[in-house]
């Protein structure tokens, strides 16, 4: 009788326990689904912010160049975005993040969506669907190409953007991305580049430098004695709007790289350091221009904002708030002096791509090796503490190696490709086409048709120098 009672009791408890365990299991599943859903939404919104940075580039670059080239420069932004989407899908994503060796990926080409998850083990532990990682990283690649093409403004053939853009997105950018983020040798060494001071910005700027050197200066930029002439952009309001859009877009670039809004909300900390650096860059660049030039220069301030954002992009998750202010301010001052130095040295870079994205990218990478805290390095799981926090020169050395390796690889490959293109097809439009403006010579219509008709009549009458002011 006692045995029957005990069996009945245990049987009842087992039956009671079954639905409880079932509900517990269901609760765990629901929590997982909720986590994936929230992370997916977070990364999707971040990707859209980074994509929207293309609008910022279009306004910034169009406002920085002369009126006769504004439509061309704005339009090529859409062209390079289209090139990136297709080239990244076909081969770029596989080379960047596919399983392979320490130099490049060898799987995941012609990306097919979630079914390709086995080709990208680097994303195995993320709770974000692979298709969204593809989209997010595609937006990064598009930013790097936009920077690379900026150094070609006002004198490159449209075909150069197409051919070089394809090669850049398939080979140059993905290999550097693989080195740092895709399981490559720099990532294995512990290089700290949270959102791409080196991977995105230095890579794009170095390609722009190679193009700027080979294309040579714009007509009318330098006098016979080598003294540079100022060629101001046609619309400063557009450049201001472009920088504001880029500033906002950076909130997807840096905080979005956390890949989740959950946990302790670390993305909010990244947002704070990003914002502080940008503000410091704006103020520092304006003040230094005022001190040196006697007038507060708005383009210098705008470049200071962008340089600060570039510098903090790699360091935003590794440094304290006060260090972010220092990094941003130094970047703003650096870009002011280096842009003037490059201009006097004969490097005609219309949007200051190498100063803003290259020099600031180098500073951003090195600054992480100086200011990274032990706690934040441990939080991110990447690298070690910086020099000023007892880490010695080890992390600085890793950062410097990453900068040197990236610059050497990108410059040699970009220069070689562009030099071959120059030999076989030419890089630059004719002098007549450059004087007319690339709007009309490449596309058959001006971005500002009424204003340009009036300006052309002034040129014919001898009242305007088309090489400088048009």
N, C-alpha and C positions, 0 to 999 in steps of 0.2 A: 504493500500500500504506500509506504514511504517513497519507494522508487518511482511509483506512478506519479505521486505528487511532485517530486523533484523534476521528472521529465516534463511534466505539464508546465511547471514553472519556467524551466529553461526554454521550452518551446515557445511560451508566450513572450518571454523576453527577447528571443531571437526574432519573432515576428514584429515586435515593437521596434527592434533595432534596425530591421531592414529598411523601412521607409525613412528612418532618420539618416542612415548612411547614404541612401539614395538621394535624399534632399541635400545632404552635405556635398556629395559628388556633383550634383546639379549646380549647387551654389559655386563650387570651384570653377566649373565650366563657364557659368555666367560671368564670373569675375574675369576670367581669361578673355572671354569675348568682349567684355566691356573695356578691358585694358587695350586690346588690339584695336577696337573701334576708336577709342579716344586718341591713341597714338597715331592712328591712320589719319584722323581728321587734323591733328596737329601738324603732321608732316605735309599733308596736302596743302594746308593754308600757308605753311612756310614755303613750299615749292612755288605757290602762286605769287607770293611776295617777291621771291627771287626772280621769277619770270617777269614780273612787272618792272623789275629794274631795267629791262630793255627799253621801256618807255623813258626812264630817266636818262639812259645813255643817248637815246635819240634826241631828246631835248638839249641835253648838255652839249653834245657834239655839234648839232645843227646850229645852236646859238654861238658856239665858239668859232665856227668857220665863217667865211664871207657869204653874202646873200646868194651869190651865183652858184654856190655849191651846197646850199642848205638842204634842198630837196633830195639831192643825191646822197648826202651823208645820213639823213634821216631814213631814207629808203633802204640803204644798205644794211641798216640795223635789222630790218625785217628779213632781208635776204640771208644774213649770217645766222639769224635765229632758225630759219628754215633749214639751212645747211646743217646746223648743229643737231636738230631733231633727227634728221634722216641718218647722218653719219654716226651719231651716238647709238642709235638703234641698231644699225648694221654691224658695226665693228667696235666703236669706241668703248661702249659699256663693258664688253668682254675683255678688251685689252686692259681696262682700268681695274675691274673688280672680279673678273673671272679667275677661277683657280689656275695656277700656272707656276711660275718660278718667281724669284725675287726681283726680276726685271720687268716682266709683263704677264698679263693673264693670257691663257690659251683656250678658254672655254666660254660659252655663253654668247657667241656671236649670233646675229640675226635674232635678237632677243624676242622670245615668244611669250613672256608673261610668267605667271606663277609656276608653270610647268618646268621652267628652267632653274628652279631653286637649287637643284643639285650641282649646278655649275658655279654657284656663288657662295662658298662656305664662309666667306668673310662676313656675310649677313646672317649666318645661321642662328646666332643668339639674340638677334633683334626681334622685337615683337611688332615690327612694321612690315606689312606685306612687301614682297620684292618689287612688285610693279610700282609702288610709291617710292621706294628707294631709287629705282630707275629714273623716275620723273624728277625727284629732288636733285640727284646728281647730274642729270641732263641740264637742269637750270644752271648749275655751277659751271659746267662746260661752256654754256652759251655766254656767260659773263666773261670767262677767260678769252674766248674768241673775240668778243666785242672790244676788249682791251687791246688785243693784238692788232685788230684792224684799225684802231684809232690812230696809230702812228702813220697810216698810209693816207690820211685825209687830204683832200684837195688836189691830188696828183696821180693817184694810182688808177689803173684801168679796172673796170668792173669785173672783168674776167679774173683778175688777180685775187679778188675777194673770194670768188667761187672756188678756184683751184686750191689756193693756199688754205682757205677755210676748211675744205674737205680733209686735206692732209693734216692740218693742225688738230682737228677733232678726232680723227681716226688714230693718229700716231703720237703726236707731240704731247698734247695735254693728257691723254689717258695713261701714258707711261709714267709721267711724273705723279699722277694721282695714284697709280698702283704702287709706286715706291713708298708713298707715305701712308695711304689709307687702304690699299688693297692687299696687304700682306707682303709688301716689298721690303727691300733692304733698309730703307730709312725708317720705316715703321718698326721694323725689328730692332733697330738701334735705339728706338724710343724718341724719335723726333716729335716735338710738340707743335702741331699745326692744326688747331681745333677746327677752323672753318676755311683755311686756305690762304693765309698771307703769302705763303710760298707756292702752294699747289696751283691756286687760281690766279693770284695777282702777279707774282713774280714771273710765272710762266708766260702769261699773256703779255706783260710789259717787255720781257726779254725778246719775244718774237716781234713786238712793235719796234724795239730798238734796231733789230736787224733790218727790218723793212725801211725804217727811217734813214739808216745809213746808205742803203742801196738805192733808194729813190732819190736821194739828194734833196736839197732845200727847194722850196717853192720859188717861182719866179718873183723877183723883187724883194725877197726876204733879206738878202745881204747886199751891201754896197761893194764896190771893187776893192775897198780896203778891208773887207771882212766884217765891217760893223753891221750888226743886225738892225733891220727896220721893224717897227711894231706893225703887226697885221692883226688888228683887233677883230674879234668876232662881231657879227652883225646884230646880235640881239642878246643883251645881258640878262634880260628878264627870263628868256628861255633857259639860260644856263642856271639861274637861281632855281627855277622850278625843277629842272633836271636833277640838281643836287638834293633838293628836298625829297623828291621821289626816291632817289638812291638811298638817302639816309633812312627813310621808312623801309625800303626794301631790305636793308641790312638787318632789320629785325627778324626777317625770315632767314637770312644768311647765317647769322651767328647763333641766336637762340634756337633756331630750327634744327641746328646740328646736334642739339641734345636729344632729339628724336622722340621726346616724350614730355608731356606737361605734368606727369604724375610724380610720385615720390616726394622729395622735399622741394619741388619746384625749382630745380637748379637752372632751368632755362631763364628764369627771372633774374638770377644773378648775372648770367651772361648778357642779358639785355641791359642791365644797369652798367656794367663795365663798358659795353659797346657805346652806349649813349654818352657816358661821361667822357670817353676818349674823343668822340666826335665834337662835342661842345668845346673841349679844351683845344682841339686842333683849329677850330674856327676862330676862337679868340686869339690864340697865339699867333696864327698866320696873319690876322688883320693887324695886330699890334706890331709885329716885326716889319710888315710892309709900311706901316705908318712911320716907324722909327727910321727906316732906311730910305724911303722914297719921299717922305714929307707929306704923303697923302695915304689915307687908308684905302687900299686897293681891294675892290670886291672880288675880282677873279682870284687873287691870292687867297682871300678868305675861303672861297669855294674849294680851291685846291687843298687848302688846309683841312677842311672837313673830310674830303675824300681820302687824303693821305692818312689822317688819323683813323678813319674807318678801316682802311687797308691794314695799317699796323696792328690794330687791336684784333683783327679777324683771327690771327693765329694765336693770340695771347689771352683772349677774352675769358677763357675757362680756367686759366692757370694763375692769374694775378689778382691782387687785392685792388679795391676801388681806387685808392690813392695812386697806385702804380698805373692804373688805366689812365688817369689824368696826366701823369707824367709822360706816358707813352704817346698819348694823343698830342700833347703840346709839342713834344720833340719832333714828332712827325710833321706837324704843321710848319714848324720853323725849317726843318730839313727840306721840305718840298719847295719852300720859297727860295732858298739859296741855290739848291741844285737845279731848279728850273731856269733860273737866271744864268747859272754857270753853263749849262748845256746850250742855252741860246747863244751865248757869247762864243762858245767853242765850235759853233757851226752846225749843231744838231738841231734841225728844224722839226720839232715835234709839236704839231698844232694843238693837241689836247694834253700835252705834257704827260703822256702815258708812262714813260719810263721814270720820270721824277715822282709822279703821284702813286703809281702802282708798283714800280720796280724798287726805287730807293726806299720808299715807305714799307714795301714788302720785306726787304732785307732787314730794316730796322725792327719790324714786327717780329720776325723770326729770332733775331738776336736778343731782343728785349725779353722774350719768354725765357731764354736761358739765364737771364739776369734776375728776373722778378718772380719766377714761378715759385709758389709756396709749397712746402711739403704736403700740407693738407689737401690742396687742390690737385696736385699731381697724383696723390693717392685716390682722390675722388674720381678723377677721370681715368685712372689706370694707365696713364701714358707718361713715360719719362720720369725725371727726378726733379728735386728742388733746384732752383737757380742759384747763381753765384752769391747773391745778396742774402740768401736764406740758408747758407751753410753747405750748399751742394757742390762747392768748388767749381772748377772749369769744365766738368764732364758734360753737363747739359749744354753749356755754351758751345763746346766743341762739336757736339752732335748737331746743334742748330746751324753752326757755321758750315759744317760739312754738307748739310742739306741745301743750304743757299748756294754754295760753290758748285755742288754737283748739278743742281737744277739749272743754274745759269749757264754752265758750260754745255750741258746737254742741249738745252733749248736753243741757245744762241748758235752753236755750231750747226745743228740740224736745220734751224730756220734759215740761217744765212746761206747754207748750201742749197736748200730747196729754192729759195728766192733767187739766188744767183743763177741757178739752172733755168729758172723761169725767165729771168731777164735775158739770158742768152738766146733761148728758143722762141720766146713770144713777146718779150718786152714787158716791163712793169709799169711804165709811165706813159700817160697820154702825151700827145704832141704839144709843143708850145702854143700853137694856135688854139687847140682844144682847151688847154689850161687857162688861157686868157679869156676865152668865151665863157668858161665855167663848165663844170662837169654836169650840171643840171641839163644844159642844152646839148652838150656834145655827147653825153652818154645816154640821155633819155628823151631828148627832143623837146623838152619843155622846162621852163624855170619853175622853181618852187614859189617864187614871187614874180609872176609874169608881168604885172602892171608896173611894179617898181623897177624891174630889170629893163623893161622897154625904155623907161625914162632915163635910166642910168646909161644904157647903151647909146642913146642919142647924145648924152653928155660926152661919152668917150669919143664918138665920131667927131664931135666939135672940138675935141682936144682939152676938155676941162677936167678929165678924170684919168688917173693912172689905173688901168684895169688889174695890174699885177699886185696892187696893194689894197686899194680901198673897196673894190667891187664886191 
